[in-house]
């Protein structure tokens, strides 16, 4: 694995390595920015854990939620069809920071794809009406 400097939003943030599938994985052990434990939060810990000292609050709301079934976490769906992540600790494990950040490009691609789709409600007889 070759290590290079990672530049994110114009700031040098960490070092990263290539995975076997070509994705960049930032080395979370290089910087402290990859971990934040908010023990004073009224919801801490929001998930049951045996290691509260390693509970990462940085991704309080999981960015992978938007990936739906491709998130890779331990989720289920409620009877109402809502994704339930209450049994998932993936974004809260200290060691998973790099894995989450490496998937941001998938989220960006998904948003880009969705933004290019026409909005159906605007195409169903609403065009040209004032």
N, C-alpha and C positions, 0 to 999 in steps of 0.2 A: 504494500500500500504506500503510495507516494503521498507525502503531506505537503500542502501548499497553504498559503494564506487565503482566508475567506474574506471577501469584502461584501458586506450586506448593507444596503442603503447608504453606501458611501463611507461606511465606517469599518475598520478592521475589527472583526468580532471574535475570531477564533481560527483554529486550524481545522482542516477537514481531510478526509480520505475517501477514495473511491471504493464503493462496494463491488461485489462481484457482478452485479447487474448494471454497473456504471453510475449509480446515484452517488451524490456527494453526501457523506455523513460527517457532520461537524464533531470534533472531539470535545465532548461536554466536560471533560476533566481539565481542559486547558483554562477555562474561564469560570468565574463564579456566576456569571449572568445566566447560566443554564439551570440554576436552582434557587428557589425561594420558598421558605417554609413560614407561613403566616400563622403562628400558634395563637395569636390573640384574636383571630377571626372568630366570630360567633358561630360559624359553621364548622370549625376545625375539629377533627378531620371530617370532611363531607362524605367520605367513604370509610368503611371499617378497614383498619390496617393494623398489622402487628408491629410495624416500624414507623411510628409517628415522627420520629426524628429524621426519617428519609422521605417524608411525604412532601412532594413537590407541588406547591400551590401556583407555580408560574403559569400553568395552563388551567386556570380555575374553570374556564369554559373551554372544553377541548376543541381545538381547531380542526381535528379530524372528524368531528361530528358531521360536518357538511359532506363528507365523502360517503355517507349512508352506509350501505352494506360493505363497502370497501375500506372502512376505517381500520379494521384489524383488531378492534377491541372486543371486550366481552359485553355484548349488549343483547337486548331482547326487544320485542315490540309489545306494547300494551294492547288490550282489547280494542282500544280506540285507534290503533295504528301509529302511536307515537313511539319514537325510539327511546328506550329506557337504558341509560348507561350507569345506573346506580350500582351495579356489580363490577364495573370496570375501573381498574386502577392504572391502566396503561399510561395515561398522561401524568399521573401523580407519582410514578416511580422515577427516582432520581436518575437512573441509568437510561431512561427513554427520551431524554431531551433531543439528542441527536437524531433519533429515528423520527420524531415528530417534525422537527425542522426540515429534515430531508424530504418530507412529503408536501411541503408548501407549494412546490411547483405543480403537483396534482390538483390542489385546490385552485390555484390560479388558472390552470387549464380548464377546469370544470366551469369556473365563472366565465372565462372567455367564451367557452362553448355556449353557455346559457345566454350570455349577452347577445350572441349572434342570432338566436332563435327569435322569430317574429312573435309578438304577443298576440295570441289567438283572439282575444276579446276585441282588439283593434281591427281585426280583419273580418269580423262577422257582421257586416252591414253597417258598421259605424263610420267607415271612411266616407268622406264627402258630406256628412251630415253636420249641420251647424246648430 
